[in-house]
Amino acid sequence: MKLPSDSANPLVRLLRSFWAPTTRSMRGWAMASVVVNAGIAVTGAGVRVTGSGLGCPTWPKCTPDSFIPVAHPEVSMINMAVEFGNRLLTFLVLAVGAACVIAALRLAPRRPSLLRLAWLQPAGIVLQALWGGVVVNTLLNPFTVGMHFVFSIGLISACWLLYVRAGEGDGPLRRVVHRDLRRLGHVLVAATFALVVAGVVVSGTGPHSGDEMASRFDLDIEAMARLHADVAYLVVGLTFALLFALHVSGAPRTARRAAGAALAVELAQGVIGYTQWFLAVPAALVLLHVLGSTLVWISVLRATTSLRTREPEPLPADHSPTEAAAVA
């Protein structure tokens, strides 16, 4: 299919962005996927804090007799609309993931590394949709609800790596800082993942279960909150250490700015966390905290991926100087 070249038409520009992609448009779709996956994680928390977790009490249908919300004697229509609206957002996330796959398939020359990362998106979204059925059928068991968010973190990671890799070559990995700083970055990612898991446990222990029928972890909420805070201190400390080391070692400005942004996001998230605790966990701050969690994860990924790069893939020895100049 040949698309018209009318660049003034927004629809044509949109179609060309994935049917006749450039590196820039490939990265644009990858960033869009980061945004929509982070967004649906936040709206999923919105379903929980509004008590709409079982607004659609069956899966894949909303009610036993209908795929769309209809009057049900045991469920509020508002709760049903909230839950159904979040289900509909899955199709938006899937559409963006499909655009990433098409763009990776159509990119010339095709890059298998990008295609593999792109395929993770629709595959992960389908997994999320199926897991949503498990969540409903287990009546919002805190483990299944928590895994929903962990899967979202994994999808965001794949989307971010697609964004980063689309702006690089396929040559060997090259450090832009000392190897010990890269190791510190990896430790920071592991600690941040532990922070996310601790936050999931706190959420599964505290209020806002999503429905009166939902169970909770049989844990001491204060002890879990303290553990979560301790891991947060560790993450902030590691991020500060990384930022300090990057400055004193004369690391590239991109890496220093990424680490500084990660520290700022983490500190803001800490303020939100303590505020919601002292205000008895109001729903609005829970949503803000979930948004903060996704931003902390993305900012840490950004800081860590800024510590390395890949050059263009080296040409075979039998390539002529003219071919080499054309590739460059």
C-alpha positions as CSV (number, residue, x, y, z in Angstrom):
1,M,0.0,0.0,0.0
2,K,1.4,3.4,-1.0
3,L,0.4,6.3,1.1
4,P,-0.1,9.8,-0.3
5,S,2.7,12.3,0.4
6,D,0.4,15.0,1.8
7,S,2.3,15.9,4.9
8,A,-0.3,18.6,5.8
9,N,-3.0,16.0,6.5
10,P,-2.8,14.8,10.1
11,L,-4.3,11.4,9.3
12,V,-1.7,10.8,6.5
13,R,1.1,11.8,8.8
14,L,-0.2,9.4,11.5
15,L,-0.4,6.5,9.0
16,R,3.1,7.3,7.5
17,S,4.6,7.3,11.0
18,F,4.2,3.5,11.3
19,W,3.7,2.4,7.7
20,A,6.7,4.4,6.3
21,P,8.6,4.8,9.6
22,T,11.7,6.7,10.3
23,T,13.9,6.4,13.4
24,R,12.2,9.4,14.8
25,S,8.7,8.0,14.3
26,M,9.7,4.6,15.6
27,R,10.9,6.3,18.8
28,G,7.7,8.3,18.9
29,W,5.6,5.2,18.9
30,A,7.8,3.6,21.6
31,M,7.4,6.6,23.8
32,A,3.6,6.6,23.2
33,S,3.6,3.0,24.4
34,V,5.5,4.0,27.6
35,V,2.9,6.6,28.2
36,V,-0.2,4.5,27.6
37,N,1.1,1.6,29.6
38,A,1.9,3.9,32.5
39,G,-1.5,5.5,32.1
40,I,-3.5,2.3,32.3
41,A,-1.6,1.3,35.4
42,V,-2.8,4.5,37.0
43,T,-6.4,4.1,35.8
44,G,-6.3,0.5,37.2
45,A,-5.5,2.0,40.6
46,G,-8.5,4.4,40.0
47,V,-10.7,1.4,39.6
48,R,-9.5,0.1,42.9
49,V,-9.8,3.3,45.0
50,T,-13.3,3.9,43.7
51,G,-14.4,0.5,44.8
52,S,-15.1,-0.6,41.2
53,G,-12.9,-3.6,41.1
54,L,-15.9,-5.9,40.6
55,G,-17.9,-3.4,38.7
56,C,-18.0,-5.9,35.9
57,P,-18.4,-9.1,38.0
58,T,-17.5,-11.5,35.2
59,W,-14.8,-11.8,32.5
60,P,-14.6,-11.5,29.5
61,K,-18.2,-10.3,29.6
62,C,-19.0,-7.3,31.9
63,T,-22.1,-9.2,33.2
64,P,-23.1,-12.8,32.8
65,D,-25.3,-11.8,29.9
66,S,-23.6,-8.8,28.2
67,F,-20.2,-7.6,27.1
68,I,-21.2,-4.1,27.8
69,P,-22.6,-2.5,31.1
70,V,-26.2,-3.2,31.6
71,A,-28.4,-2.7,34.8
72,H,-27.4,-5.3,37.4
73,P,-29.2,-5.6,40.7
74,E,-26.0,-6.1,42.7
75,V,-23.6,-3.6,41.1
76,S,-23.8,0.1,40.8
77,M,-23.8,1.5,37.3
78,I,-21.2,4.0,38.2
79,N,-18.8,1.2,39.4
80,M,-19.6,-0.8,36.3
81,A,-18.9,2.1,34.0
82,V,-15.5,2.8,35.7
83,E,-14.4,-0.9,35.4
84,F,-15.7,-1.2,31.9
85,G,-13.9,2.0,30.9
86,N,-10.6,0.7,32.1
87,R,-11.2,-2.5,30.1
88,L,-11.8,-0.4,27.0
89,L,-8.4,1.4,27.5
90,T,-6.8,-2.0,26.9
91,F,-7.7,-1.6,23.2
92,L,-5.9,1.7,23.0
93,V,-2.8,0.2,24.6
94,L,-3.0,-2.7,22.2
95,A,-3.4,-0.3,19.2
96,V,-0.3,1.5,20.2
97,G,1.6,-1.7,20.7
98,A,0.4,-2.9,17.2
99,A,1.7,0.4,15.7
100,C,5.1,-0.3,17.3
101,V,5.2,-3.8,15.7
102,I,4.1,-2.5,12.3
103,A,6.7,0.3,12.4
104,A,9.4,-2.2,13.4
105,L,8.4,-4.5,10.5
106,R,8.4,-1.7,8.0
107,L,11.5,0.1,9.2
108,A,14.3,-0.1,6.5
109,P,16.6,-1.7,7.1
110,R,14.7,-4.0,9.4
111,R,16.3,-4.4,12.8
112,P,15.5,-7.7,14.6
113,S,16.4,-6.3,18.0
114,L,13.7,-3.7,17.6
115,L,11.2,-6.2,16.3
116,R,11.7,-8.5,19.3
117,L,11.1,-5.7,21.7
118,A,8.1,-4.5,19.7
119,W,6.4,-7.9,19.8
120,L,6.7,-8.0,23.6
121,Q,4.1,-5.3,23.7
122,P,1.0,-7.0,22.1
123,A,2.1,-10.3,23.8
124,G,2.3,-8.6,27.2
125,I,-1.0,-6.8,26.7
126,V,-2.8,-10.0,25.9
127,L,-1.2,-11.5,29.0
128,Q,-2.5,-8.6,31.0
129,A,-6.0,-9.0,29.6
130,L,-6.1,-12.7,30.4
131,W,-4.7,-11.9,33.9
132,G,-7.5,-9.5,34.4
133,G,-9.8,-12.5,34.1
134,V,-7.8,-14.2,36.9
135,V,-8.2,-11.0,39.0
136,V,-12.0,-11.0,38.6
137,N,-12.4,-14.7,39.2
138,T,-10.3,-14.6,42.4
139,L,-12.5,-11.7,43.7
140,L,-9.6,-9.2,43.7
141,N,-7.1,-11.4,45.6
142,P,-4.3,-9.0,46.6
143,F,-1.7,-11.2,45.0
144,T,-3.4,-11.3,41.6
145,V,-4.1,-7.5,41.8
146,G,-0.5,-6.8,42.7
147,M,0.8,-9.0,39.8
148,H,-1.3,-6.9,37.5
149,F,0.9,-3.9,38.4
150,V,4.1,-5.9,38.3
151,F,3.2,-7.0,34.7
152,S,2.7,-3.3,33.9
153,I,6.1,-2.5,35.2
154,G,7.6,-5.2,32.9
155,L,5.7,-3.8,29.9
156,I,6.9,-0.3,30.6
157,S,10.4,-1.7,30.7
158,A,10.1,-3.3,27.3
159,C,8.6,-0.1,25.9
160,W,11.4,2.0,27.3
161,L,14.1,-0.3,26.0
162,L,12.5,-0.1,22.5
163,Y,12.6,3.7,22.8
164,V,16.3,3.6,23.7
165,R,17.3,0.9,21.2
166,A,15.6,2.7,18.4
167,G,17.9,5.7,18.9
168,E,21.0,3.5,18.9
169,G,22.8,1.3,16.4
170,D,23.1,-2.5,16.6
171,G,26.8,-2.6,17.2
172,P,28.6,-3.9,20.4
173,L,27.5,-2.4,23.7
174,R,29.8,0.5,24.8
175,R,30.1,2.0,28.3
176,V,30.1,5.8,28.6
177,V,31.1,5.6,32.2
178,H,33.3,3.4,34.4
179,R,32.1,-0.2,34.7
180,D,31.6,0.2,38.4
181,L,29.1,3.0,37.8
182,R,27.2,0.7,35.4
183,R,27.1,-1.9,38.1
184,L,25.8,0.7,40.5
185,G,23.1,1.4,38.0
186,H,22.1,-2.2,37.8
187,V,21.9,-2.4,41.6
188,L,19.7,0.7,41.5
189,V,17.3,-1.0,39.1
190,A,17.2,-4.1,41.3
191,A,16.5,-2.0,44.4
192,T,13.8,0.0,42.7
193,F,12.1,-3.2,41.6
194,A,12.2,-4.3,45.2
195,L,10.6,-1.0,46.1
196,V,7.8,-1.6,43.7
197,V,7.2,-5.1,45.1
198,A,7.2,-3.7,48.7
199,G,4.7,-1.0,47.5
200,V,2.5,-3.7,46.1
201,V,2.5,-5.6,49.4
202,V,1.6,-2.4,51.3
203,S,-1.3,-1.8,48.8
204,G,-2.5,-5.4,49.3
205,T,-2.5,-5.0,53.1
206,G,-4.0,-1.5,53.4
207,P,-7.4,0.0,52.5
208,H,-8.8,0.5,49.0
209,S,-9.2,-3.2,48.1
210,G,-11.4,-2.5,45.2
211,D,-14.6,-4.1,46.6
212,E,-16.0,-5.2,49.9
213,M,-15.7,-8.8,48.9
214,A,-11.9,-8.5,48.3
215,S,-9.5,-10.1,50.7
216,R,-6.3,-8.5,52.1
217,F,-2.9,-9.8,53.0
218,D,-2.9,-10.8,56.7
219,L,0.1,-8.6,57.5
220,D,0.8,-5.7,59.9
221,I,0.2,-2.6,57.7
222,E,2.5,-0.4,59.8
223,A,5.4,-2.9,59.6
224,M,4.9,-3.2,55.8
225,A,4.8,0.6,55.4
226,R,8.1,0.9,57.4
227,L,9.7,-1.8,55.2
228,H,8.5,0.1,52.1
229,A,10.0,3.3,53.5
230,D,13.3,1.6,54.3
231,V,13.7,0.3,50.8
232,A,12.8,3.8,49.5
233,Y,15.7,5.2,51.6
234,L,18.0,2.7,50.0
235,V,16.8,3.6,46.5
236,V,17.3,7.4,47.2
237,G,20.8,6.7,48.7
238,L,21.9,4.6,45.7
239,T,20.6,7.3,43.3
240,F,22.4,10.0,45.2
241,A,25.6,7.9,45.1
242,L,25.2,7.4,41.4
243,L,24.6,11.1,40.8
244,F,27.6,12.1,42.9
245,A,29.9,9.6,41.2
246,L,28.8,10.8,37.8
247,H,29.6,14.4,38.7
248,V,33.1,13.7,40.2
249,S,34.1,11.4,37.3
250,G,33.2,13.8,34.6
251,A,30.5,11.6,33.1
252,P,28.5,12.8,30.0
253,R,25.9,15.5,30.7
254,T,23.1,13.2,29.6
255,A,23.9,10.7,32.3
256,R,24.2,13.3,35.0
257,R,20.9,14.9,34.1
258,A,19.1,11.6,34.0
259,A,20.4,10.6,37.5
260,G,19.5,14.1,38.8
261,A,15.9,13.7,37.4
262,A,15.6,10.3,39.0
263,L,16.6,11.7,42.4
264,A,14.1,14.5,42.1
265,V,11.2,12.2,41.1
266,E,12.1,9.8,44.0
267,L,12.1,12.7,46.6
268,A,8.7,14.0,45.3
269,Q,7.4,10.4,45.5
270,G,8.6,10.3,49.1
271,V,6.7,13.4,50.0
272,I,3.5,12.0,48.5
273,G,4.0,8.7,50.4
274,Y,4.5,10.3,53.8
275,T,1.6,12.7,53.1
276,Q,-0.9,10.0,52.2
277,W,0.2,8.0,55.3
278,F,-0.4,10.9,57.7
279,L,-3.7,11.7,56.0
280,A,-5.0,8.1,56.4
281,V,-4.4,7.2,52.7
282,P,-7.0,9.3,50.8
283,A,-7.9,7.9,47.4
284,A,-6.6,10.9,45.4
285,L,-3.1,10.6,46.9
286,V,-3.2,6.8,46.2
287,L,-3.6,7.6,42.5
288,L,-0.9,10.2,42.7
289,H,1.4,7.7,44.4
290,V,0.8,5.0,41.8
291,L,1.6,7.6,39.1
292,G,4.7,8.4,41.1
293,S,5.7,4.8,41.2
294,T,5.6,4.5,37.4
295,L,7.6,7.7,37.0
296,V,10.2,6.5,39.5
297,W,10.6,3.3,37.6
298,I,10.9,5.1,34.2
299,S,13.3,7.6,35.6
300,V,15.6,4.9,37.0
301,L,15.5,3.0,33.7
302,R,16.4,6.3,32.0
303,A,19.3,6.9,34.3
304,T,20.6,3.4,33.9
305,T,20.3,3.2,30.1
306,S,22.1,6.5,29.9
307,L,25.3,4.8,31.2
308,R,25.8,2.8,28.0
309,T,25.2,3.1,24.3
310,R,25.5,1.1,21.1
311,E,27.3,2.3,17.9
312,P,26.2,1.4,14.4
313,E,26.9,-2.2,13.5
314,P,30.3,-2.5,11.9
315,L,30.4,-3.3,8.2
316,P,31.9,-6.6,6.9
317,A,35.5,-6.4,5.9
318,D,34.7,-6.8,2.2
319,H,32.6,-3.6,2.0
320,S,34.0,-0.9,-0.2
321,P,34.8,2.6,1.2
322,T,31.9,3.9,-0.9
323,E,29.5,1.5,0.9
324,A,30.9,2.5,4.3
325,A,30.4,6.2,3.5
326,A,26.8,5.5,2.4
327,V,26.0,3.7,5.7
328,A,27.7,6.5,7.8
